[in-house]
Amino acid sequence: MKILALIISLSFLVFIHEFGHYIFARIFKTRVEKFYLFFNPYFSILRAKKINNKWHISWFSRKSPKAFDDCPDKTEWGIGWVPLGGYCAIGGMIDETHTSADMMNKEPEQWEYRSKKPWQRLLIVSGGVLMNFVGALIIFSLILFTWGKETLPINNVPNGYDYNQTALHYGLQNGDKIIAVDNEKVVDMKDVVSKVLLDNKQNLKVKRGDSIVNIHLPQTFTKEMIGSGEKQFAVPRFAFVVGGFIDNSLAKKAGMQIGDSIVALNNMPTNSFAEFANKVSRYQGKTVSVAFYRNNVLDSVKITLNNDGKIGAFCKDYTKDLKTVKTNYNLLESIPKGIDQGITTLVNYVKQFKFVFSKEGAKQLGGFGAIGSLFPASWDWQIFWNMTAFLSIILAFMNILPIPALDGGHVMFTLWEMITGKKPGDKFMERAQIVGMVILFALLIYANGNDLFRWLSGKF
């Protein structure tokens, strides 16, 4: 289900991205030779072209039919077989579909990209980024209109939060409630995470029982957390009441039942699900004693763990016991709120991007596996569209980076031409394109290599 959700989401985003290029190309009467969803090396699943007001379709073909080649002024629409992206081949543009050799010793035709004015070319190459960003704003607005916005105030979490090991090392304790960051009141944990991890604010005011405690985090806190591989700063603290079992569950085989409330591991108290999960993971391949209450009677079982350090039981849905705050929006209200959410998402992502250039951040780079893991195991339309809007923001930002072979590289060279009045040569553009492709493939291999390593080491 995660793979399916990822493919559908990325296919939708690639389509609107390439359609952004297509729209501006057609506005400025530039020929679009091919428009493809997915890449098509060696053969295409589908090729279609409208010739003389009639659609001609070719299935599973290695090359375009002769009728297509005889009508070059029409766009060939197609679906490839490698679901990793797509492309919009614009006539007269040096990119992954054209080289300078294609245009050597040829005067630019009126319908070619290279014959257009610089400001027109700028809009054509940035059309995909604009479409992705605007698309994200529209999706966010429609999500708010359809489902509203639901938040969990910190004050509505009765048992406080469980924190990751890096936070515990610097003075936070499980059960704490953060009420202010740098003397700014915080309402929910998302606000805390934004201020601490992205804005690098260091002073926390914490409610611990009936006391107020001040905690100072180091400037290196975010890098240390990223370097440790911890994905969450804090989660609501709740008891481990068994809600069900996985297939071949070790806990179920040992005699545990739904409704059992786990309270200790090897005679060490575990006051929450996160605390138990953290402790039991240290006993991979060993036998442990799990204590629990059933019908107010204390009992225990012995379980020999596998190498994953899990007992094969999952917790009951605690969210039903937490009082969230939901705000509904009508259509007019949802539009400015959706725009605000999209801009905030972009700003926060740009803040996170700086960590990519650190040793800790580079190790956590992920590819398609990491992206796919963000989708739930069962279909949820609200989560799907939230993830799609988020990925649309990422796609827009990554494509505008000034790297040759990306839209941002073309934007950079076009702006240079507009400022200096000097257009980069076709040969230079081809070489820059090759360098950009090498960089992109290297990043792709590295990021997906990290995914493979995490999968083999059981960290996914």
HELIX and SHEET records of a PDB file:
HELIX    1   1 LYS A    2  ILE A   27  1                                  26    
HELIX    2   2 LYS A   66  ASP A   69  1                                   4    
HELIX    3   3 SER A  100  ASP A  102  5                                   3    
HELIX    4   4 TYR A  113  SER A  115  5                                   3    
HELIX    5   5 PRO A  118  TRP A  147  1                                  30    
HELIX    6   6 ILE A  154  ASN A  156  5                                   3    
HELIX    7   7 GLN A  165  HIS A  169  1                                   5    
HELIX    8   8 MET A  189  VAL A  193  1                                   5    
HELIX    9   9 SER A  194  LEU A  198  3                                   5    
HELIX   10  10 PHE A  221  SER A  228  1                                   8    
HELIX   11  11 LEU A  250  LYS A  253  1                                   4    
HELIX   12  12 PHE A  273  VAL A  280  1                                   8    
HELIX   13  13 SER A  281  TYR A  283  5                                   3    
HELIX   14  14 TYR A  318  ASP A  321  5                                   4    
HELIX   15  15 LEU A  331  PHE A  353  1                                  23    
HELIX   16  16 LYS A  354  PHE A  357  5                                   4    
HELIX   17  17 LYS A  359  LYS A  363  1                                   5    
HELIX   18  18 PHE A  368  GLY A  372  1                                   5    
HELIX   19  19 TRP A  381  ASN A  399  1                                  19    
HELIX   20  20 ASP A  407  THR A  420  1                                  14    
HELIX   21  21 ASP A  426  LEU A  456  1                                  31    
SHEET    1   A 5 LYS A  54  SER A  61  0                                        
SHEET    2   A 5 SER A  44  ILE A  51 -1                                        
SHEET    3   A 5 GLU A  76  ILE A  79 -1                                        
SHEET    4   A 5 VAL A  32  PHE A  39  1                                        
SHEET    5   A 5 VAL A  82  ILE A  90 -1                                        
SHEET    1   B 2 LYS A 149  THR A 151  0                                        
SHEET    2   B 2 VAL A 325  THR A 327 -1                                        
SHEET    1   C 2 TYR A 161  TYR A 163  0                                        
SHEET    2   C 2 ALA A 234  PRO A 236 -1                                        
SHEET    1   D 4 GLU A 184  LYS A 185  0                                        
SHEET    2   D 4 LYS A 177  VAL A 181 -1                                        
SHEET    3   D 4 ASN A 203  ARG A 208 -1                                        
SHEET    4   D 4 SER A 211  HIS A 216 -1                                        
SHEET    1   E 4 MET A 268  PRO A 269  0                                        
SHEET    2   E 4 SER A 261  LEU A 265 -1                                        
SHEET    3   E 4 PHE A 240  PHE A 245 -1                                        
SHEET    4   E 4 ALA A 313  CYS A 315 -1                                        
SHEET    1   F 4 MET A 268  PRO A 269  0                                        
SHEET    2   F 4 SER A 261  LEU A 265 -1                                        
SHEET    3   F 4 THR A 287  ARG A 294 -1                                        
SHEET    4   F 4 VAL A 297  THR A 304 -1                                        
END                                                                             
